[in-house]
Amino acid sequence: MANILYDNFLEQVLQGNVDLLTVNIKAVLVDLADYTPNASTHGNLADIPAAARVATSGNLTGKTVTNGTFDSDPPVLPSVTGDQSEAVVLYVDTGVGATSTLIGLWDTASAGLPVTPDGNNINVNPNAAGWFSL
């Protein structure tokens, strides 16, 4: 698999419906044995089965948009237990899975993937250049 941005997110950004600096964005650690990503048909957190969501961060901090690149401080997933995880997904958190927009999935850019949770914190490290560029 490769890193992806979800089509629904790209459409929302192009329509001016998502301001990455003001919305709540979270990272979720995902077990790809329980989830098969589809950039064109998956648009909301509810499209990722609950069994595939291993751990979720708090809201991202230190968000920036510079020269078309979105970045943030690396999120920390506290005291993670559960299945081995091969990817991290960013999403706009509305508090409701059916309306929380999936942003993108990373399975190669983040250091330390795959990871087997052992009860310790997991630091998610995006590319040094940022999460993604448009």
C-alpha positions, 0 to 999 in steps of 0.5 A: 500500500502507499500513503493516500489522501482521501478523495472526499477530503480533497473535495472538501478542501477545494470547496473551502469547507475545511480549514486545517488550522481551525478544525479538530484533527486527530490521528488514529492508529489502524490495523490494516488486517481489519481495514482495507483503505479505499481513497475514492469510496471512504470519506468518514471515520465510520468507514474504518471499522471500530475493530481496526482503530487501535488507538486515537490521539488527542487533537493535533497541536502546532498545526501549520500550513506553509507553502502548501504543506500541512504539518503539526507536532507529532501526536502521541498515542497514550498507553497503547494496547491492542493489535499490531498496527500498520498505518496512521489515519488523520481525520477531522473530528466532529465527535461523530464518526459518520461526519468526521472526514478522513484526511489521509492514511500513512503506512510508509512515511511515519517512523516505526510502522508497523508497530506492536502496542505494548502498553507504552505511548506511541509517538507518530512521526510524520515526514520531516517535510510535513504530513502532506502537500497540495 
